Every structure is written in C-alpha cells, then in structure tokens.
Amino acid sequence: MKTFVLGKTKFQAENCFDCVLINPKLPKNFECTDNQKRPSAQRNKWWGRPYIEVEIEDPEQWPESVYYSVYCLDGGAWDRPTFWGRLGSLHEALQCVEHGPAWRK
C-alpha cells in the first residue's frame, strides 16, 4: 500500500489515478455499517469520494479477467457504500467516477 494525500487527507491504497483511489484500505466493516452510526471522522473522510476496487473474475465474462467496481459512500445505500457500477476497463471506471453512475441519469 502507498500513501496518497488528497486535499489535506491521507489515504492508503494500491494506486491513485486522477485523485481516484484504487483498492483503498477501508476502515473495518466499512462495507456493512449504518451510515448514521459511522464515526464522524470516517464519514467526513469518505463521504462523496468514489473509489475503485479491481477484481479478478471469470475470463469468459470479462475478457481481460479483470473488472473494475466503482463505489461511493454517498447515502445511496443506508448501510454501505453505493455501488455505482462494474466496468471492463480502468478508463471506463474513471469515466464513471467523473460523470457519476449511469443509473442516476
């Protein structure tokens, strides 16, 4: 893991492109915590900050055997980060981060 400073906040992640964290180190139980019960420091740090998780999958469905899932703690789900989409390339995932999830349009 590397350390990245975005604004005045430090994050740990495998990488960072265009200020988007790739495979960030997330707080314990980040994916399954009621947003109202999150510590305020955690909410302040992560709220509205999309991130990308890179995952290896079935090569028949994903030709490169890799897909990019975009998530954001934005209130779209009450108990976890909102799933914005699963894309086939890093470029597409970064476009999703830039423009928001397709289902919101």
C-alpha positions, 0 to 999 in steps of 0.5 A: 500500500502507498500513501496518497494525500488528497486535499489535506487527507491521507489515504492508503491504497494500491494506486491513485489515478486522477485523485481516484483511489484504487483498492483503498484500505477501508476502515473495518466493516466499512462495507456493512455499517449504518451510515448514521452510526459511522464515526464522524471522522470516517464519514467526513473522510469518505463521504462523496469520494468514489473509489475503485476496487479491481477484481479478478473474475471469470475470463469468459465474462470479462475478457481481460479477467479483470473488472473494475467496481466503482463505489461511493459512500454517498447515502445511496445505500443506508448501510454501505457504500453505493455501488455505482457500477462494474466496468471492463476497463480502468478508463471506463471506471474513471469515466464513471467516477467523473460523470457519476453512475449511469443509473442516476441519469 
